[in-house]
């Protein structure tokens, strides 16, 4: 090597070694535990009680300026309207609580295409961001769940009948950029904490889609279908120091360390399928994995009975300690703890063992000790207790299914097709001869009665099973229709499920149809189902003013079966989902969902 080259190499090596020597070892990332719930405090309370509040095992809190949090509502607000609360923000003297946030909420009647609305919205966002800055907060928390009118559901938006989904996506992405710009105009390097970013069910399915067209088919009718565009807009405009968190609210229900590790990998890698390629580098560098904890679920405080109700106080505290440990271990920085039935700040209804569980988990993690509590074993124990109680009370139904005659006997005025023509009208004679099933029941875990009545008829002949369903629907304008082709995720919207099984423990067959007559079908040898099963099923739907109908003809040969003999039985169920109302109902009562072969009823032929 020439001397000049050698000298240059030596100089560069010396420079690199000097730079490396100047890098301080920062140690592992510091984890922060945040508190949020129905006990969310207002600034004046925090300013007055902060010393007592900081005795709790947290690193920060989420607080709310009452009346100002609905930033998407196009109603202009000023600091003068909230002077007392803004003055209180400036009085707060944080010590132990280092990471604090002001709340923002998403429900709104705004028009995405209205520049006038968005001038008001960005003004309100700046007002809150300025308050957060004056209080010494690290940022704002944005709750995208719409507690009111939904801004993310494309079909229900103003102009949805005249502007395409692609046009809406482009506009919402532009608004996401304006949203983040408004925050950054008031705060340098803020943290925008979210409860969901990429972990909503439909958003995850869209991220896993094999093409942009398939992704948009999933999102077009999904209740949060426009949210990914807003997220991409935020990423478009984010300054280098700004951070977004994915709060992963589904972690509320975890009971196995693997669940935390799997979701971490998804958020870091799998979710990139829903992020614009030009934003991948920014997403990797500026989106943090956060995790969630739900006191009410794990400690059995919820109105409906869940696994936590079937544990003793020691078991509940152990499950919670396990989840605190793994939530912190698998987060980049933040874990948020949510509750509804208790109040940390007034020391009201705090479950026995809760504070100790939080502290113990943090101490073990900080000391580098392993978590030895087997929360999955605790959960399984609770599940067995719960299932035993439920099975004793569950209403499993039986019905005698009538066989259709080969030829029509006698005379009849009207449509005399036997078997019925599959056209959605339900007016053939065959349906009048069919077995009418009892009205559908709410799931065992539901807290309200069924509002959308459902009635089904079933019949059969040597060739096929026939099912007709009438779904009363007082809000036809709010139907959520997901999917455009066979085996799309129609179950993410309004839909009806048919299950049929020969014997308990054998594979069962599953057909789902939505009001637009899009079909999903699978054979289940496990809970997931194999969608390669594509039977020659005939379906038809018809939508009326306050109802929609479904008719199904499913050949016996599609399951590899002969027609049932007289007196033979099959296990079956028919279920209905009203997506916007979050209402699930079924003929034979289910526990929480539909894919529950243990809840199937019996059809005697």
Secondary structure, 3 states (H helix, E strand, C coil): CCHHHHHHHHHHHHHHHHHHHCCCCCCCCCCEEEEEECCCCCHHHHHHHHHHHCCCCCCEEEECCCCCCCCCCCCCCCHHHHHHHHHHHHHCCCCCCCCCEEEEECCCCCCCCCHHHHHHHHHHHHHHHHHHHHCCCCEEEEECCCCCCCCCCHHHCCCCCCCCHHHHHHHHHHHHHHHHHHHHCCCCCCEEEECCCCCCHHHHHHHCCCCHHHHHHHHHCCCCCCHHHHHHHHHHHCCCCCEEEECCHHHHHCCCHHHHHHHHHHHHCHHHHHCCHHHHHHHHHHEEECEEEEHHHHCCCCCCCCHHHHCCHHHHHHHHHHHHHHHHHCCCCEEEEEECCCECCCCECCCCCHHHHHHHHHHHHHCCCCCCCCHHHHHHHHHHHHHHHHHHHCCCCEEECEECCCCCCCCCCCCCCCCCCCCCCCCCHHHHHCEECCCCEECCCCCCCCCCCEEEEEEECCCEEEEEEEEECCCHHHCCCCCCCCCCCHHHCCEEEEEEECCCCCCEEEEEECCCCCEEEEEECCCCCECCCCCCCEEEEEECCCEEEEEEEEEHHHHCCCCCCCCCEEEEEEEEEECCCCEEEECCCCCCCCCCHHHCEEEEC
